[in-house]
Amino acid sequence: MTSPVPEIIFEVSEDEIDGGYSASAPGYGIHTEGETVEEIRGNIREAVECYFDETMPRPGLIRLHFVRDEVLSL
């Protein structure tokens, strides 16, 4: 039996033009979107459950890394 994945990290970014959020887990090819923070959290859980079937070890934690761009003008 393979050891469990300790955690999976999702990079979550907000679409500043159209609104909503997109999330992806680098190294796993898992991507999802949601209109609100609550929706993106639920969609991430669902995407992880779909990706890791019963033959694969599931992560113990899902970590969300919110990425935010800031633009400074001179």
N, CA, C and O atoms as a CHARMM CRD file, in Angstrom:
* protein
*
  296
    1    1 MET  N      0.84900  -1.18600   0.00000 PROA 1      0.00000
    2    1 MET  CA     0.00000   0.00000   0.00000 PROA 1      0.00000
    3    1 MET  C      0.88600   1.23900   0.00000 PROA 1      0.00000
    4    1 MET  O      1.88300   1.30400   0.72000 PROA 1      0.00000
    5    2 THR  N      0.51000   2.22400  -0.82000 PROA 2      0.00000
    6    2 THR  CA     1.29700   3.45300  -0.88100 PROA 2      0.00000
    7    2 THR  C      0.92600   4.37200   0.27000 PROA 2      0.00000
    8    2 THR  O     -0.19200   4.33800   0.78500 PROA 2      0.00000
    9    3 SER  N      1.89400   5.19500   0.65800 PROA 3      0.00000
   10    3 SER  CA     1.64400   6.10400   1.77800 PROA 3      0.00000
   11    3 SER  C      0.76100   7.25800   1.32300 PROA 3      0.00000
   12    3 SER  O      0.80100   7.64700   0.15600 PROA 3      0.00000
   13    4 PRO  N     -0.03500   7.80600   2.23400 PROA 4      0.00000
   14    4 PRO  CA    -0.94000   8.88800   1.86100 PROA 4      0.00000
   15    4 PRO  C     -0.18400  10.16500   1.49500 PROA 4      0.00000
   16    4 PRO  O      0.91000  10.43100   1.99200 PROA 4      0.00000
   17    5 VAL  N     -0.79000  10.92700   0.63000 PROA 5      0.00000
   18    5 VAL  CA    -0.25900  12.23800   0.26700 PROA 5      0.00000
   19    5 VAL  C     -0.53400  13.15900   1.44800 PROA 5      0.00000
   20    5 VAL  O     -1.69200  13.30200   1.83900 PROA 5      0.00000
   21    6 PRO  N      0.48700  13.79200   2.03600 PROA 6      0.00000
   22    6 PRO  CA     0.24600  14.60900   3.23400 PROA 6      0.00000
   23    6 PRO  C     -0.68300  15.78800   2.97500 PROA 6      0.00000
   24    6 PRO  O     -1.56500  16.07300   3.78500 PROA 6      0.00000
   25    7 GLU  N     -0.49000  16.47500   1.85200 PROA 7      0.00000
   26    7 GLU  CA    -1.35900  17.59600   1.53100 PROA 7      0.00000
   27    7 GLU  C     -1.28600  17.89800   0.04900 PROA 7      0.00000
   28    7 GLU  O     -0.33800  17.51500  -0.63600 PROA 7      0.00000
   29    8 ILE  N     -2.29800  18.58600  -0.42800 PROA 8      0.00000
   30    8 ILE  CA    -2.31000  19.06100  -1.80600 PROA 8      0.00000
   31    8 ILE  C     -2.54600  20.56700  -1.72400 PROA 8      0.00000
   32    8 ILE  O     -3.37600  21.03800  -0.94700 PROA 8      0.00000
   33    9 ILE  N     -1.80800  21.30500  -2.53300 PROA 9      0.00000
   34    9 ILE  CA    -1.88500  22.76400  -2.48500 PROA 9      0.00000
   35    9 ILE  C     -2.55600  23.27700  -3.75500 PROA 9      0.00000
   36    9 ILE  O     -2.16900  22.91400  -4.86600 PROA 9      0.00000
   37   10 PHE  N     -3.56000  24.12000  -3.57500 PROA 10     0.00000
   38   10 PHE  CA    -4.23500  24.77000  -4.68500 PROA 10     0.00000
   39   10 PHE  C     -3.86500  26.24100  -4.70400 PROA 10     0.00000
   40   10 PHE  O     -3.88300  26.91300  -3.67300 PROA 10     0.00000
   41   11 GLU  N     -3.53000  26.73100  -5.88000 PROA 11     0.00000
   42   11 GLU  CA    -3.34300  28.16200  -6.08000 PROA 11     0.00000
   43   11 GLU  C     -4.68200  28.72400  -6.52900 PROA 11     0.00000
   44   11 GLU  O     -5.22500  28.31200  -7.55400 PROA 11     0.00000
   45   12 VAL  N     -5.21000  29.66600  -5.75900 PROA 12     0.00000
   46   12 VAL  CA    -6.52000  30.24800  -6.03600 PROA 12     0.00000
   47   12 VAL  C     -6.32100  31.71100  -6.41900 PROA 12     0.00000
   48   12 VAL  O     -5.67000  32.46800  -5.69900 PROA 12     0.00000
   49   13 SER  N     -6.88500  32.09600  -7.54900 PROA 13     0.00000
   50   13 SER  CA    -6.77600  33.49400  -7.97100 PROA 13     0.00000
   51   13 SER  C     -8.16100  34.02600  -8.31600 PROA 13     0.00000
   52   13 SER  O     -9.03900  33.29300  -8.77200 PROA 13     0.00000
   53   14 GLU  N     -8.32300  35.31100  -8.08600 PROA 14     0.00000
   54   14 GLU  CA    -9.58600  35.98200  -8.38000 PROA 14     0.00000
   55   14 GLU  C     -9.49700  36.61600  -9.75100 PROA 14     0.00000
   56   14 GLU  O     -8.49500  37.24700 -10.08800 PROA 14     0.00000
   57   15 ASP  N    -10.53800  36.45000 -10.53800 PROA 15     0.00000
   58   15 ASP  CA   -10.60000  37.09000 -11.84800 PROA 15     0.00000
   59   15 ASP  C    -11.12500  38.50100 -11.63900 PROA 15     0.00000
   60   15 ASP  O    -12.32100  38.70500 -11.43500 PROA 15     0.00000
   61   16 GLU  N    -10.23000  39.46300 -11.69000 PROA 16     0.00000
   62   16 GLU  CA   -10.59400  40.84900 -11.38000 PROA 16     0.00000
   63   16 GLU  C    -11.47000  41.48400 -12.44700 PROA 16     0.00000
   64   16 GLU  O    -12.13800  42.48000 -12.17100 PROA 16     0.00000
   65   17 ILE  N    -11.48700  40.94300 -13.65000 PROA 17     0.00000
   66   17 ILE  CA   -12.29600  41.51100 -14.72700 PROA 17     0.00000
   67   17 ILE  C    -13.70700  40.92000 -14.71000 PROA 17     0.00000
   68   17 ILE  O    -14.68900  41.66200 -14.69200 PROA 17     0.00000
   69   18 ASP  N    -13.81200  39.59900 -14.71500 PROA 18     0.00000
   70   18 ASP  CA   -15.11400  38.93200 -14.79400 PROA 18     0.00000
   71   18 ASP  C    -15.66200  38.50800 -13.44400 PROA 18     0.00000
   72   18 ASP  O    -16.82800  38.12500 -13.34700 PROA 18     0.00000
   73   19 GLY  N    -14.84400  38.56700 -12.39800 PROA 19     0.00000
   74   19 GLY  CA   -15.27500  38.10100 -11.08000 PROA 19     0.00000
   75   19 GLY  C    -15.12600  36.59300 -10.96500 PROA 19     0.00000
   76   19 GLY  O    -14.84100  35.91500 -11.95200 PROA 19     0.00000
   77   20 GLY  N    -15.31600  36.07700  -9.77900 PROA 20     0.00000
   78   20 GLY  CA   -15.18300  34.65400  -9.54700 PROA 20     0.00000
   79   20 GLY  C    -13.74300  34.26800  -9.25800 PROA 20     0.00000
   80   20 GLY  O    -12.85000  35.11400  -9.21600 PROA 20     0.00000
   81   21 TYR  N    -13.53700  32.98200  -9.05900 PROA 21     0.00000
   82   21 TYR  CA   -12.23500  32.45100  -8.67500 PROA 21     0.00000
   83   21 TYR  C    -11.90400  31.24000  -9.53500 PROA 21     0.00000
   84   21 TYR  O    -12.79700  30.52500  -9.99000 PROA 21     0.00000
   85   22 SER  N    -10.62400  31.02100  -9.74900 PROA 22     0.00000
   86   22 SER  CA   -10.15000  29.79600 -10.38600 PROA 22     0.00000
   87   22 SER  C     -9.07200  29.20500  -9.49700 PROA 22     0.00000
   88   22 SER  O     -8.34200  29.92600  -8.81700 PROA 22     0.00000
   89   23 ALA  N     -8.98400  27.88900  -9.51300 PROA 23     0.00000
   90   23 ALA  CA    -8.02200  27.19400  -8.65700 PROA 23     0.00000
   91   23 ALA  C     -7.40300  26.04000  -9.42100 PROA 23     0.00000
   92   23 ALA  O     -8.06500  25.38300 -10.22500 PROA 23     0.00000
   93   24 SER  N     -6.12500  25.80300  -9.16200 PROA 24     0.00000
   94   24 SER  CA    -5.44800  24.65700  -9.76200 PROA 24     0.00000
   95   24 SER  C     -4.41500  24.12000  -8.78400 PROA 24     0.00000
   96   24 SER  O     -3.85000  24.85400  -7.97300 PROA 24     0.00000
   97   25 ALA  N     -4.18700  22.81800  -8.88600 PROA 25     0.00000
   98   25 ALA  CA    -3.21100  22.13000  -8.04000 PROA 25     0.00000
   99   25 ALA  C     -2.01600  21.75700  -8.91000 PROA 25     0.00000
  100   25 ALA  O     -2.07000  20.76300  -9.63400 PROA 25     0.00000
  101   26 PRO  N     -0.93500  22.54100  -8.85100 PROA 26     0.00000
  102   26 PRO  CA     0.24300  22.23100  -9.66500 PROA 26     0.00000
  103   26 PRO  C      0.75200  20.81800  -9.40200 PROA 26     0.00000
  104   26 PRO  O      0.85000  20.37900  -8.25600 PROA 26     0.00000
  105   27 GLY  N      1.06800  20.12900 -10.46900 PROA 27     0.00000
  106   27 GLY  CA     1.57300  18.76800 -10.36100 PROA 27     0.00000
  107   27 GLY  C      0.48800  17.70700 -10.38500 PROA 27     0.00000
  108   27 GLY  O      0.79400  16.51800 -10.47300 PROA 27     0.00000
  109   28 TYR  N     -0.76700  18.10900 -10.30700 PROA 28     0.00000
  110   28 TYR  CA    -1.86100  17.13800 -10.30300 PROA 28     0.00000
  111   28 TYR  C     -2.81300  17.30300 -11.47600 PROA 28     0.00000
  112   28 TYR  O     -3.55300  16.37100 -11.79100 PROA 28     0.00000
  113   29 GLY  N     -2.81900  18.44700 -12.12600 PROA 29     0.00000
  114   29 GLY  CA    -3.74700  18.65500 -13.22300 PROA 29     0.00000
  115   29 GLY  C     -5.18400  18.77600 -12.77800 PROA 29     0.00000
  116   29 GLY  O     -6.09600  18.40700 -13.51700 PROA 29     0.00000
  117   30 ILE  N     -5.40300  19.29100 -11.57200 PROA 30     0.00000
  118   30 ILE  CA    -6.75500  19.50300 -11.07100 PROA 30     0.00000
  119   30 ILE  C     -7.05200  20.99300 -11.17600 PROA 30     0.00000
  120   30 ILE  O     -6.30200  21.82200 -10.66100 PROA 30     0.00000
  121   31 HSD  N     -8.16000  21.32800 -11.85100 PROA 31     0.00000
  122   31 HSD  CA    -8.55300  22.72000 -12.04100 PROA 31     0.00000
  123   31 HSD  C    -10.04500  22.84900 -11.78200 PROA 31     0.00000
  124   31 HSD  O    -10.81300  21.94300 -12.10300 PROA 31     0.00000
  125   32 THR  N    -10.45900  23.97300 -11.20200 PROA 32     0.00000
  126   32 THR  CA   -11.87500  24.22800 -10.97800 PROA 32     0.00000
  127   32 THR  C    -12.11000  25.72100 -10.85700 PROA 32     0.00000
  128   32 THR  O    -11.16700  26.50200 -10.72900 PROA 32     0.00000
  129   33 GLU  N    -13.37700  26.11000 -10.89700 PROA 33     0.00000
  130   33 GLU  CA   -13.75700  27.51700 -10.79100 PROA 33     0.00000
  131   33 GLU  C    -14.95800  27.65400  -9.87700 PROA 33     0.00000
  132   33 GLU  O    -15.66800  26.68200  -9.61600 PROA 33     0.00000
  133   34 GLY  N    -15.18100  28.87400  -9.39100 PROA 34     0.00000
  134   34 GLY  CA   -16.35200  29.16300  -8.57400 PROA 34     0.00000
  135   34 GLY  C    -16.58900  30.65800  -8.51500 PROA 34     0.00000
  136   34 GLY  O    -15.66400  31.45300  -8.67600 PROA 34     0.00000
  137   35 GLU  N    -17.83200  31.03100  -8.28400 PROA 35     0.00000
  138   35 GLU  CA   -18.18800  32.45000  -8.23700 PROA 35     0.00000
  139   35 GLU  C    -17.83000  33.11400  -6.90600 PROA 35     0.00000
  140   35 GLU  O    -17.53100  34.30800  -6.87200 PROA 35     0.00000
  141   36 THR  N    -17.85900  32.35600  -5.81800 PROA 36     0.00000
  142   36 THR  CA   -17.57500  32.89900  -4.48900 PROA 36     0.00000
  143   36 THR  C    -16.49400  32.06600  -3.81700 PROA 36     0.00000
  144   36 THR  O    -16.14600  30.98600  -4.29400 PROA 36     0.00000
  145   37 VAL  N    -15.96800  32.56800  -2.71500 PROA 37     0.00000
  146   37 VAL  CA   -14.96100  31.80900  -1.95800 PROA 37     0.00000
  147   37 VAL  C    -15.57100  30.50400  -1.45200 PROA 37     0.00000
  148   37 VAL  O    -14.92400  29.45800  -1.49400 PROA 37     0.00000
  149   38 GLU  N    -16.81500  30.56200  -0.97500 PROA 38     0.00000
  150   38 GLU  CA   -17.47100  29.35500  -0.48000 PROA 38     0.00000
  151   38 GLU  C    -17.65100  28.33200  -1.59900 PROA 38     0.00000
  152   38 GLU  O    -17.45200  27.13500  -1.39100 PROA 38     0.00000
  153   39 GLU  N    -18.02800  28.80800  -2.78200 PROA 39     0.00000
  154   39 GLU  CA   -18.22300  27.90300  -3.91200 PROA 39     0.00000
  155   39 GLU  C    -16.90400  27.29100  -4.36600 PROA 39     0.00000
  156   39 GLU  O    -16.85400  26.10200  -4.68100 PROA 39     0.00000
  157   40 ILE  N    -15.82900  28.08700  -4.40400 PROA 40     0.00000
  158   40 ILE  CA   -14.54300  27.53200  -4.84000 PROA 40     0.00000
  159   40 ILE  C    -14.04500  26.48700  -3.84400 PROA 40     0.00000
  160   40 ILE  O    -13.44600  25.48800  -4.24200 PROA 40     0.00000
  161   41 ARG  N    -14.28800  26.70800  -2.55800 PROA 41     0.00000
  162   41 ARG  CA   -13.90600  25.70400  -1.55200 PROA 41     0.00000
  163   41 ARG  C    -14.63700  24.38800  -1.79300 PROA 41     0.00000
  164   41 ARG  O    -14.02400  23.32100  -1.77600 PROA 41     0.00000
  165   42 GLY  N    -15.93700  24.46500  -2.01500 PROA 42     0.00000
  166   42 GLY  CA   -16.71300  23.25700  -2.28200 PROA 42     0.00000
  167   42 GLY  C    -16.29400  22.57200  -3.56900 PROA 42     0.00000
  168   42 GLY  O    -16.20700  21.34600  -3.62700 PROA 42     0.00000
  169   43 ASN  N    -16.03300  23.36500  -4.60100 PROA 43     0.00000
  170   43 ASN  CA   -15.61200  22.79100  -5.88000 PROA 43     0.00000
  171   43 ASN  C    -14.23700  22.14400  -5.78400 PROA 43     0.00000
  172   43 ASN  O    -13.97900  21.13800  -6.44600 PROA 43     0.00000
  173   44 ILE  N    -13.35700  22.70600  -4.97300 PROA 44     0.00000
  174   44 ILE  CA   -12.03600  22.10700  -4.77400 PROA 44     0.00000
  175   44 ILE  C    -12.17900  20.76100  -4.08100 PROA 44     0.00000
  176   44 ILE  O    -11.55500  19.78300  -4.49400 PROA 44     0.00000
  177   45 ARG  N    -12.99400  20.69900  -3.03000 PROA 45     0.00000
  178   45 ARG  CA   -13.21700  19.40900  -2.34600 PROA 45     0.00000
  179   45 ARG  C    -13.75900  18.36000  -3.31900 PROA 45     0.00000
  180   45 ARG  O    -13.29500  17.22000  -3.34300 PROA 45     0.00000
  181   46 GLU  N    -14.73900  18.76100  -4.11400 PROA 46     0.00000
  182   46 GLU  CA   -15.33600  17.84200  -5.08300 PROA 46     0.00000
  183   46 GLU  C    -14.31400  17.38900  -6.12500 PROA 46     0.00000
  184   46 GLU  O    -14.27200  16.21300  -6.48600 PROA 46     0.00000
  185   47 ALA  N    -13.49200  18.32300  -6.60900 PROA 47     0.00000
  186   47 ALA  CA   -12.47500  17.97900  -7.60900 PROA 47     0.00000
  187   47 ALA  C    -11.45000  17.00100  -7.05200 PROA 47     0.00000
  188   47 ALA  O    -11.01700  16.08700  -7.75300 PROA 47     0.00000
  189   48 VAL  N    -11.05800  17.18900  -5.78900 PROA 48     0.00000
  190   48 VAL  CA   -10.10000  16.27300  -5.15300 PROA 48     0.00000
  191   48 VAL  C    -10.72000  14.88700  -4.99900 PROA 48     0.00000
  192   48 VAL  O    -10.06000  13.88000  -5.25600 PROA 48     0.00000
  193   49 GLU  N    -11.98100  14.83200  -4.58000 PROA 49     0.00000
  194   49 GLU  CA   -12.65600  13.54000  -4.43800 PROA 49     0.00000
  195   49 GLU  C    -12.75400  12.81400  -5.77500 PROA 49     0.00000
  196   49 GLU  O    -12.61200  11.59200  -5.82400 PROA 49     0.00000
  197   50 CYS  N    -12.99300  13.54400  -6.85300 PROA 50     0.00000
  198   50 CYS  CA   -13.08100  12.92900  -8.17700 PROA 50     0.00000
  199   50 CYS  C    -11.71100  12.47200  -8.69000 PROA 50     0.00000
  200   50 CYS  O    -11.60500  11.42900  -9.33500 PROA 50     0.00000
  201   51 TYR  N    -10.68600  13.23600  -8.40800 PROA 51     0.00000
  202   51 TYR  CA    -9.34500  12.93400  -8.91300 PROA 51     0.00000
  203   51 TYR  C     -8.74700  11.70000  -8.23600 PROA 51     0.00000
  204   51 TYR  O     -8.19700  10.82300  -8.90300 PROA 51     0.00000
  205   52 PHE  N     -8.85700  11.63900  -6.91000 PROA 52     0.00000
  206   52 PHE  CA    -8.27000  10.53300  -6.16200 PROA 52     0.00000
  207   52 PHE  C     -9.32000   9.44200  -5.98500 PROA 52     0.00000
  208   52 PHE  O    -10.18000   9.53500  -5.10900 PROA 52     0.00000
  209   53 ASP  N     -9.24500   8.39900  -6.83100 PROA 53     0.00000
  210   53 ASP  CA   -10.20900   7.31500  -6.69200 PROA 53     0.00000
  211   53 ASP  C     -9.79800   6.38400  -5.54900 PROA 53     0.00000
  212   53 ASP  O     -8.82600   6.64700  -4.84100 PROA 53     0.00000
  213   54 GLU  N    -10.54500   5.30400  -5.38300 PROA 54     0.00000
  214   54 GLU  CA   -10.30300   4.41900  -4.24000 PROA 54     0.00000
  215   54 GLU  C     -8.97500   3.66500  -4.30100 PROA 54     0.00000
  216   54 GLU  O     -8.54800   3.08900  -3.30000 PROA 54     0.00000
  217   55 THR  N     -8.31700   3.66100  -5.46200 PROA 55     0.00000
  218   55 THR  CA    -7.02500   2.98200  -5.57000 PROA 55     0.00000
  219   55 THR  C     -5.84800   3.90100  -5.26000 PROA 55     0.00000
  220   55 THR  O     -4.70500   3.44900  -5.19300 PROA 55     0.00000
  221   56 MET  N     -6.12600   5.19000  -5.07100 PROA 56     0.00000
  222   56 MET  CA    -5.06100   6.16400  -4.85500 PROA 56     0.00000
  223   56 MET  C     -5.13300   6.72100  -3.44100 PROA 56     0.00000
  224   56 MET  O     -6.22300   6.93300  -2.91000 PROA 56     0.00000
  225   57 PRO  N     -3.97900   6.95900  -2.83100 PROA 57     0.00000
  226   57 PRO  CA    -4.01100   7.59600  -1.49900 PROA 57     0.00000
  227   57 PRO  C     -4.46900   9.05100  -1.61500 PROA 57     0.00000
  228   57 PRO  O     -4.00300   9.79500  -2.47700 PROA 57     0.00000
  229   58 ARG  N     -5.38100   9.43600  -0.73800 PROA 58     0.00000
  230   58 ARG  CA    -5.90600  10.80300  -0.75000 PROA 58     0.00000
  231   58 ARG  C     -5.07500  11.68900   0.16800 PROA 58     0.00000
  232   58 ARG  O     -4.48600  11.21100   1.13800 PROA 58     0.00000
  233   59 PRO  N     -5.03100  12.98300  -0.14200 PROA 59     0.00000
  234   59 PRO  CA    -4.28500  13.89200   0.72600 PROA 59     0.00000
  235   59 PRO  C     -4.97100  14.04100   2.07800 PROA 59     0.00000
  236   59 PRO  O     -6.19600  13.97400   2.17900 PROA 59     0.00000
  237   60 GLY  N     -4.16700  14.24200   3.10800 PROA 60     0.00000
  238   60 GLY  CA    -4.70800  14.47900   4.44300 PROA 60     0.00000
  239   60 GLY  C     -5.22200  15.89600   4.59900 PROA 60     0.00000
  240   60 GLY  O     -6.15000  16.14400   5.36900 PROA 60     0.00000
  241   61 LEU  N     -4.62100  16.83300   3.86700 PROA 61     0.00000
  242   61 LEU  CA    -5.00700  18.24400   3.94100 PROA 61     0.00000
  243   61 LEU  C     -5.10500  18.83500   2.54100 PROA 61     0.00000
  244   61 LEU  O     -4.39300  18.43400   1.61900 PROA 61     0.00000
  245   62 ILE  N     -6.00200  19.79500   2.41300 PROA 62     0.00000
  246   62 ILE  CA    -6.06800  20.60700   1.19600 PROA 62     0.00000
  247   62 ILE  C     -5.72100  22.02800   1.62500 PROA 62     0.00000
  248   62 ILE  O     -6.42900  22.63400   2.42900 PROA 62     0.00000
  249   63 ARG  N     -4.63800  22.54600   1.08900 PROA 63     0.00000
  250   63 ARG  CA    -4.20200  23.90100   1.43600 PROA 63     0.00000
  251   63 ARG  C     -4.53200  24.83500   0.27000 PROA 63     0.00000
  252   63 ARG  O     -4.21900  24.53600  -0.88300 PROA 63     0.00000
  253   64 LEU  N     -5.16400  25.96300   0.57900 PROA 64     0.00000
  254   64 LEU  CA    -5.49300  26.96000  -0.43400 PROA 64     0.00000
  255   64 LEU  C     -4.53300  28.12800  -0.31100 PROA 64     0.00000
  256   64 LEU  O     -4.40400  28.73900   0.75000 PROA 64     0.00000
  257   65 HSD  N     -3.86400  28.42600  -1.40700 PROA 65     0.00000
  258   65 HSD  CA    -2.93200  29.54800  -1.46200 PROA 65     0.00000
  259   65 HSD  C     -3.57400  30.61100  -2.35200 PROA 65     0.00000
  260   65 HSD  O     -3.60100  30.46800  -3.57400 PROA 65     0.00000
  261   66 PHE  N     -4.08800  31.67400  -1.73900 PROA 66     0.00000
  262   66 PHE  CA    -4.73600  32.74000  -2.49700 PROA 66     0.00000
  263   66 PHE  C     -3.66600  33.65500  -3.08500 PROA 66     0.00000
  264   66 PHE  O     -2.87600  34.26000  -2.36200 PROA 66     0.00000
  265   67 VAL  N     -3.66200  33.73900  -4.40400 PROA 67     0.00000
  266   67 VAL  CA    -2.68700  34.54200  -5.14000 PROA 67     0.00000
  267   67 VAL  C     -3.36100  35.84200  -5.53800 PROA 67     0.00000
  268   67 VAL  O     -4.44600  35.84000  -6.12000 PROA 67     0.00000
  269   68 ARG  N     -2.72000  36.93400  -5.22300 PROA 68     0.00000
  270   68 ARG  CA    -3.29100  38.23900  -5.54900 PROA 68     0.00000
  271   68 ARG  C     -2.23000  39.10400  -6.20100 PROA 68     0.00000
  272   68 ARG  O     -1.13400  39.27700  -5.66900 PROA 68     0.00000
  273   69 ASP  N     -2.56900  39.63700  -7.34600 PROA 69     0.00000
  274   69 ASP  CA    -1.66700  40.56100  -8.02900 PROA 69     0.00000
  275   69 ASP  C     -1.95300  41.96200  -7.55600 PROA 69     0.00000
  276   69 ASP  O     -3.10700  42.35900  -7.39200 PROA 69     0.00000
  277   70 GLU  N     -0.89200  42.70600  -7.33800 PROA 70     0.00000
  278   70 GLU  CA    -1.01600  44.11000  -6.98500 PROA 70     0.00000
  279   70 GLU  C     -0.19700  44.90800  -7.96700 PROA 70     0.00000
  280   70 GLU  O      0.94500  44.55700  -8.26300 PROA 70     0.00000
  281   71 VAL  N     -0.76700  45.96900  -8.47100 PROA 71     0.00000
  282   71 VAL  CA    -0.07300  46.80300  -9.44900 PROA 71     0.00000
  283   71 VAL  C      0.17500  48.16900  -8.81100 PROA 71     0.00000
  284   71 VAL  O     -0.73800  48.81000  -8.29100 PROA 71     0.00000
  285   72 LEU  N      1.40900  48.58300  -8.86400 PROA 72     0.00000
  286   72 LEU  CA     1.79300  49.91000  -8.36600 PROA 72     0.00000
  287   72 LEU  C      2.17700  50.78200  -9.54000 PROA 72     0.00000
  288   72 LEU  O      2.88700  50.33300 -10.44000 PROA 72     0.00000
  289   73 SER  N      1.72600  52.00500  -9.54700 PROA 73     0.00000
  290   73 SER  CA     2.13700  52.91600 -10.60400 PROA 73     0.00000
  291   73 SER  C      3.17300  53.89100 -10.03800 PROA 73     0.00000
  292   73 SER  O      3.19300  54.17600  -8.84100 PROA 73     0.00000
  293   74 LEU  N      4.00400  54.37700 -10.90000 PROA 74     0.00000
  294   74 LEU  CA     5.04600  55.32400 -10.49700 PROA 74     0.00000
  295   74 LEU  C      4.63300  56.73100 -10.80100 PROA 74     0.00000
  296   74 LEU  O      5.38600  57.66700 -10.53100 PROA 74     0.00000
